[in-house]
């Protein structure tokens, strides 16, 4: 069961063609000047008002007005050549097809802001992807990518980069140029190491690197002061990364690693509110941040309830399922904010009255 869920929702509500024409377009099918942004294209603020075209045939009837084109789930093996004729295109969704390559003609879609190619058969990402300098969201989830080109760093306006379920082993050095990136997800890959280039992504807020092969973090992470949510579960950490104690994280999931002892330095993470250290074979937790609200240490080898929990006066959730705990100390009943306590599958006897 997920402890917390982050929803990144891009909603584009389609209006009737006649209504949108009257609002956004002039009689010649051109976007009215008052709705243009500094790039001379429809402002992002109004993308929710455009019609979503669902086929090439429909789009050909009003080519100047094709700003949002959704060709998902149409068994496409390549991107239709006609797509590159829609010069005003800003949202292109090609999810759930069988596309294996991105042709160089994509450079003609210089106004693209949102590009979704998730659930396809991409093995490589071409360097000409870097020409799409207005992209703010790139979704490449569930493909067969084993690397990214340096040109990814040219996508300087990128805010969301979704790379889950590929075969990536590393990130290109150019990724440090993505200074506006706030959300990066790359779970279920084969990433081994992270570099100091991450220092450049100074606006990162949410990072999911779960289920990879990472065993250490670069000191550059200490500079990522806006990062609030970090998921490192299912990696190869044997020691708690010391750099984490220098960050202002609110949520940290480092479950499913090989960390047997959690050091006192964890207590220096003063902004931390939720911590999951489950499935680490953990034997000892020395200290915890006093502001902690949610704590999970399930499926470990703890022989007692960590005493440091009793300093967390606002803690509301404690998960200690499947450990080696025999005794429940009386101090736990002084935690007045506690709403959920899971001590199932331990060795407690007798149960406290």
Backbone torsions as a table, in degrees:
resi	resn	phi	psi	omega
1	UNK	NA	131.3	-177.5
2	UNK	-70.8	139.2	179.6
3	UNK	-82.3	-32.7	178.5
4	UNK	-152.5	148.2	-177.0
5	UNK	-126.9	129.6	176.4
6	UNK	-105.0	122.2	179.6
7	UNK	-109.1	119.3	172.8
8	UNK	-107.2	104.7	-170.8
9	UNK	-112.1	124.7	174.5
10	UNK	-110.5	106.7	-175.2
11	UNK	-108.7	123.3	177.4
12	UNK	-122.5	103.9	-173.6
13	UNK	-90.3	123.3	-177.5
14	UNK	-83.4	131.0	173.8
15	UNK	-100.1	171.1	175.6
16	UNK	-66.9	151.9	-178.7
17	UNK	-59.2	-41.3	-177.7
18	UNK	-65.4	-39.5	-179.5
19	UNK	-66.7	-42.3	-178.2
20	UNK	-70.3	-36.0	178.9
21	UNK	-61.2	-44.4	-178.1
22	UNK	-64.6	-33.8	-175.5
23	UNK	-84.2	-49.6	-169.5
24	UNK	-103.8	-28.6	-170.7
25	UNK	-113.7	149.6	174.7
26	UNK	-88.2	-174.7	-175.7
27	UNK	-64.5	-21.7	-179.6
28	UNK	-93.1	3.8	179.1
29	UNK	83.8	12.6	178.3
30	UNK	-95.4	150.1	-180.0
31	UNK	-70.3	132.6	179.3
32	UNK	-63.9	143.6	-172.5
33	UNK	-59.5	-31.7	-177.1
34	UNK	-69.3	-11.9	-179.8
35	UNK	-104.2	5.0	-179.3
36	UNK	-88.3	150.4	177.4
37	UNK	-101.4	-167.7	-176.4
38	UNK	-66.4	-15.6	178.5
39	UNK	-92.6	-0.5	-179.6
40	UNK	79.1	18.6	177.5
41	UNK	-123.8	170.6	-178.2
42	UNK	-56.9	128.1	-179.1
43	UNK	-60.0	144.1	179.1
44	UNK	-57.3	-27.8	-179.1
45	UNK	-62.9	-22.4	-175.3
46	UNK	-107.9	5.6	-178.2
47	UNK	-62.5	-27.2	178.8
48	UNK	-69.9	-7.3	-177.3
49	UNK	-99.8	-8.3	-173.7
50	UNK	-84.2	155.7	177.5
51	UNK	-73.6	140.2	176.7
52	UNK	-95.4	111.0	178.1
53	UNK	-81.1	135.1	-173.0
54	UNK	-113.2	5.6	177.6
55	UNK	-157.6	156.6	176.9
56	UNK	-64.1	-38.8	-177.8
57	UNK	-60.6	-46.2	178.9
58	UNK	-64.5	-40.3	-177.7
59	UNK	-64.9	-35.3	-178.3
60	UNK	-63.7	-24.1	-178.6
61	UNK	-70.0	-28.5	-179.5
62	UNK	-138.8	64.2	-171.5
63	UNK	-58.1	-35.9	-178.9
64	UNK	-68.7	-22.2	-174.9
65	UNK	-97.4	6.2	-179.3
66	UNK	-82.1	96.9	177.8
67	UNK	-108.4	-30.5	-179.8
68	UNK	-126.0	112.1	-178.7
69	UNK	-121.7	121.2	-178.3
70	UNK	-117.4	109.9	179.6
71	UNK	-116.4	33.7	-178.5
72	UNK	-67.0	147.2	171.8
73	UNK	58.6	38.8	-179.4
74	UNK	-114.2	19.7	177.1
75	UNK	56.1	34.4	179.3
76	UNK	-75.8	136.1	175.2
77	UNK	-100.5	-10.5	175.7
78	UNK	-152.7	163.1	177.8
79	UNK	-76.0	122.4	-178.5
80	UNK	-55.3	135.4	-177.3
81	UNK	-58.6	-32.2	-178.2
82	UNK	-61.2	-27.1	-178.2
83	UNK	-56.6	-35.7	-174.3
84	UNK	-75.7	-0.1	178.3
85	UNK	-90.8	-12.2	-175.6
86	UNK	-89.9	88.2	-171.3
87	UNK	-65.1	-24.0	-178.7
88	UNK	-91.1	4.1	-174.9
89	UNK	-62.7	127.8	177.9
90	UNK	-120.2	-24.1	-179.1
91	UNK	-126.6	113.9	180.0
92	UNK	-123.6	117.1	-179.0
93	UNK	-114.9	117.0	-178.1
94	UNK	-125.0	29.5	-176.7
95	UNK	-65.0	155.7	171.5
96	UNK	57.9	48.7	173.1
97	UNK	-125.4	-158.4	179.6
98	UNK	-128.9	36.3	-177.4
99	UNK	-72.6	130.9	-175.5
100	UNK	-111.8	-8.6	-179.5
101	UNK	-154.1	159.6	177.6
102	UNK	-115.6	110.8	-176.1
103	UNK	-69.8	160.4	-178.7
104	UNK	-64.8	-20.6	179.8
105	UNK	-61.5	-12.9	-179.8
106	UNK	-63.5	-16.7	178.5
107	UNK	-63.9	-19.4	178.7
108	UNK	-74.8	-11.6	178.4
109	UNK	-96.4	57.6	-172.9
110	UNK	-69.7	-11.1	-179.2
111	UNK	-98.1	5.6	-178.3
112	UNK	-61.0	133.2	173.0
113	UNK	-109.9	-38.8	-177.9
114	UNK	-122.6	123.1	178.4
115	UNK	-129.6	118.4	-179.9
116	UNK	-116.4	116.6	178.0
117	UNK	-126.4	27.2	-179.3
118	UNK	-69.7	152.0	179.2
119	UNK	60.7	53.5	174.5
120	UNK	-129.7	-159.8	-177.1
121	UNK	-120.8	33.5	-178.3
122	UNK	-68.2	128.3	176.4
123	UNK	-102.9	-27.2	178.5
124	UNK	-137.5	155.2	173.7
125	UNK	-113.1	117.7	-174.1
126	UNK	-70.0	155.7	-179.5
127	UNK	-66.9	-24.9	-179.6
128	UNK	-70.0	-2.6	174.0
129	UNK	-61.7	-26.1	-178.3
130	UNK	-66.5	-14.6	178.8
131	UNK	-70.9	-22.5	-177.1
132	UNK	-78.8	67.1	-169.3
133	UNK	-71.3	-10.0	179.9
134	UNK	-96.9	0.0	-178.9
135	UNK	-59.9	132.9	172.3
136	UNK	-115.9	-13.6	175.9
137	UNK	-142.0	128.3	177.3
138	UNK	-130.9	116.9	-178.2
139	UNK	-110.8	112.4	179.7
140	UNK	-121.9	24.3	-177.0
141	UNK	-62.8	148.7	173.2
142	UNK	55.4	56.8	170.2
143	UNK	-123.4	-154.0	-178.9
144	UNK	-126.8	33.9	-177.4
145	UNK	-73.5	130.5	175.0
146	UNK	-110.5	-3.0	176.7
147	UNK	-161.1	165.7	175.6
148	UNK	-124.8	144.3	179.5
149	UNK	-74.9	156.5	176.2
150	UNK	-57.0	-28.0	-175.8
151	UNK	-63.3	-14.6	175.6
152	UNK	-56.4	-31.9	179.4
153	UNK	-65.9	-14.1	178.2
154	UNK	-79.9	-8.8	-180.0
155	UNK	-84.0	67.0	-166.3
156	UNK	-69.6	-14.7	178.1
157	UNK	-96.3	0.8	-174.0
158	UNK	-61.7	131.4	-180.0
159	UNK	-111.2	-34.2	-178.6
160	UNK	-128.7	125.9	177.9
161	UNK	-128.3	115.0	-173.7
162	UNK	-113.5	114.3	-172.6
163	UNK	-127.0	17.1	-177.2
164	UNK	-58.5	149.9	170.9
165	UNK	59.9	53.3	171.4
166	UNK	-126.0	-157.3	178.8
167	UNK	-126.7	32.7	-177.7
168	UNK	-65.6	138.5	176.3
169	UNK	-107.8	-14.4	179.8
170	UNK	-164.3	174.8	173.7
171	UNK	-109.4	146.8	177.1
172	UNK	-70.3	152.9	179.7
173	UNK	-60.6	-28.6	-179.9
174	UNK	-63.5	-12.7	-176.4
175	UNK	-64.8	-21.8	178.4
176	UNK	-67.5	-11.7	178.5
177	UNK	-82.2	-7.0	-177.9
178	UNK	-83.6	72.8	-172.3
179	UNK	-73.0	-14.7	178.6
180	UNK	-100.0	-1.7	-176.4
181	UNK	-65.4	126.4	179.0
182	UNK	-114.4	-24.9	-177.8
183	UNK	-128.8	120.3	179.2
184	UNK	-132.1	117.8	177.6
185	UNK	-122.2	128.2	-178.5
186	UNK	-144.3	41.4	179.7
187	UNK	-73.3	158.7	178.7
188	UNK	58.3	53.8	171.4
189	UNK	-125.5	-158.3	178.3
190	UNK	-128.9	37.1	-177.3
191	UNK	-69.5	129.2	-176.2
192	UNK	-102.1	-40.7	-171.2
193	UNK	-142.2	146.4	174.5
194	UNK	-113.0	146.6	-175.4
195	UNK	-108.2	171.6	177.5
196	UNK	-68.4	-9.4	177.3
197	UNK	-60.0	-21.6	179.8
198	UNK	-60.0	-21.3	-179.1
199	UNK	-55.2	-31.9	-177.9
200	UNK	-69.3	-22.4	-178.6
201	UNK	-85.6	65.0	-168.9
202	UNK	-71.1	-13.4	-178.9
203	UNK	-98.9	6.0	-179.5
204	UNK	-56.5	133.2	177.3
205	UNK	-120.0	-37.4	-177.3
206	UNK	-130.1	124.1	-179.5
207	UNK	-133.6	127.5	176.3
208	UNK	-119.3	109.3	178.6
209	UNK	-119.5	27.0	-176.2
210	UNK	-68.3	152.6	177.4
211	UNK	58.2	56.6	172.3
212	UNK	-128.6	-156.5	-176.8
213	UNK	-123.9	30.5	-174.6
214	UNK	-80.0	134.3	-179.8
215	UNK	-120.4	-7.0	178.8
216	UNK	-155.1	162.1	178.0
217	UNK	-119.3	141.9	177.7
218	UNK	-71.9	154.0	178.6
219	UNK	-63.8	-17.1	178.2
220	UNK	-58.7	-23.5	179.7
221	UNK	-60.9	-25.2	179.5
222	UNK	-64.0	-21.8	-179.5
223	UNK	-86.1	-6.8	-177.0
224	UNK	-89.3	71.6	-170.1
225	UNK	-78.0	-7.8	177.2
226	UNK	-96.2	-6.8	-178.0
227	UNK	-69.1	126.1	-179.0
228	UNK	-110.9	-32.6	-173.0
229	UNK	-125.3	123.9	-178.5
230	UNK	-136.1	123.4	178.8
231	UNK	-113.6	111.8	179.4
232	UNK	-117.3	19.1	-176.2
233	UNK	-66.3	151.8	175.4
234	UNK	67.5	37.4	176.6
235	UNK	-115.2	-151.4	-173.3
236	UNK	-124.6	30.1	179.8
237	UNK	-71.7	129.6	175.7
238	UNK	-104.8	-19.3	175.7
239	UNK	-130.2	150.7	176.9
240	UNK	-67.7	122.3	-177.7
241	UNK	-61.7	120.3	-175.6
242	UNK	-63.0	-28.3	-177.9
243	UNK	-64.2	-23.4	-179.1
244	UNK	-63.3	-29.9	-178.7
245	UNK	-71.2	-9.6	178.7
246	UNK	-98.8	1.7	-176.2
247	UNK	-102.1	165.4	-179.0
248	UNK	-105.8	43.1	-177.8
249	UNK	-66.2	144.2	171.3
250	UNK	-98.3	-36.3	-178.5
251	UNK	-129.3	130.3	176.8
252	UNK	-135.1	122.8	173.7
253	UNK	-114.0	110.3	178.5
254	UNK	-125.6	31.0	179.3
255	UNK	-72.5	163.7	175.3
256	UNK	67.5	34.3	174.8
257	UNK	-117.3	-150.9	-176.5
258	UNK	-131.4	39.4	-175.9
259	UNK	-93.3	109.4	-175.8
260	UNK	-84.1	-31.2	-179.6
261	UNK	-128.9	128.5	175.4
262	UNK	-98.3	117.7	-170.6
263	UNK	-73.7	169.5	179.3
264	UNK	-64.8	-21.6	-178.5
265	UNK	-62.1	-20.5	177.5
266	UNK	-57.8	-32.8	-177.0
267	UNK	-65.3	-17.1	179.9
268	UNK	-78.7	-5.4	179.1
269	UNK	-82.3	74.2	-169.4
270	UNK	-65.2	-23.6	-179.2
271	UNK	-86.6	-8.9	-173.1
272	UNK	-68.5	130.8	178.7
273	UNK	-117.5	-24.4	179.4
274	UNK	-137.0	131.0	-178.2
275	UNK	-137.9	127.0	177.7
276	UNK	-119.6	115.1	177.7
277	UNK	-119.9	24.4	-177.9
278	UNK	-61.7	156.6	172.0
279	UNK	55.2	51.1	176.9
280	UNK	-121.4	0.0	-170.5
281	UNK	59.8	30.4	-177.5
282	UNK	-66.7	134.2	179.0
283	UNK	-108.1	-23.2	-175.6
284	UNK	-149.8	137.4	171.8
285	UNK	-120.7	112.2	-170.8
286	UNK	-78.7	-48.8	-179.9
287	UNK	-147.7	158.2	178.1
288	UNK	-135.7	155.7	176.2
289	UNK	-63.3	136.0	-175.1
290	UNK	-68.4	-19.3	-179.9
291	UNK	-87.8	5.7	-177.0
292	UNK	-61.3	137.1	-179.3
293	UNK	-112.2	-33.5	-179.6
294	UNK	-132.3	133.9	-176.5
295	UNK	-143.9	127.6	176.7
296	UNK	-125.3	130.0	175.6
297	UNK	-139.2	48.5	-175.4
298	UNK	-80.2	157.2	175.7
299	UNK	56.9	49.5	177.1
300	UNK	-124.6	-159.1	-179.1
301	UNK	-125.8	35.9	178.2
302	UNK	-71.3	131.8	179.9
303	UNK	-95.5	-11.8	178.8
304	UNK	-148.8	160.5	174.3
305	UNK	-66.7	124.9	-178.8
306	UNK	-56.1	123.9	-177.9
307	UNK	-61.9	-28.8	-178.0
308	UNK	-64.1	-17.5	177.6
309	UNK	-63.2	-27.4	-174.8
310	UNK	-74.4	-9.5	174.9
311	UNK	-88.9	-9.4	-179.0
312	UNK	-89.7	84.2	-169.8
313	UNK	-69.2	-19.6	-178.4
314	UNK	-103.9	12.1	-176.3
315	UNK	-68.8	133.0	-177.0
316	UNK	-114.7	-21.9	-178.7
317	UNK	-132.2	126.2	174.6
318	UNK	-129.2	121.3	177.8
319	UNK	-115.7	110.6	-179.1
320	UNK	-126.1	29.2	-178.6
321	UNK	-61.6	144.8	172.4
322	UNK	58.7	61.6	171.6
323	UNK	-126.2	-155.0	-178.6
324	UNK	-119.5	27.9	-174.5
325	UNK	-73.5	131.6	-179.7
326	UNK	-108.3	-22.0	-171.0
327	UNK	-135.2	141.2	174.9
328	UNK	-106.2	110.4	-177.6
329	UNK	-69.2	149.7	-178.0
330	UNK	-62.5	-25.8	-177.3
331	UNK	-60.4	-23.8	-177.1
332	UNK	-65.9	-23.8	-178.1
333	UNK	-83.0	-2.7	176.8
334	UNK	-91.0	-3.9	179.9
335	UNK	-81.8	89.8	-170.5
336	UNK	-68.1	-21.2	-179.5
337	UNK	-87.6	-5.0	-174.5
338	UNK	-66.4	125.7	179.0
339	UNK	-113.2	-28.9	-176.9
340	UNK	-138.0	124.7	178.7
341	UNK	-132.0	116.0	-178.8
342	UNK	-113.6	110.3	178.3
343	UNK	-120.6	22.5	-178.7
344	UNK	-63.6	155.6	175.5
345	UNK	58.2	44.3	171.5
346	UNK	-117.0	-156.0	-177.7
347	UNK	-125.0	34.7	-173.4
348	UNK	-74.6	128.0	176.0
349	UNK	-161.8	126.1	-4.0
350	UNK	-82.2	169.2	175.1
351	UNK	-73.4	129.6	-179.5
352	UNK	-59.4	137.8	179.3
353	UNK	-65.9	NA	NA
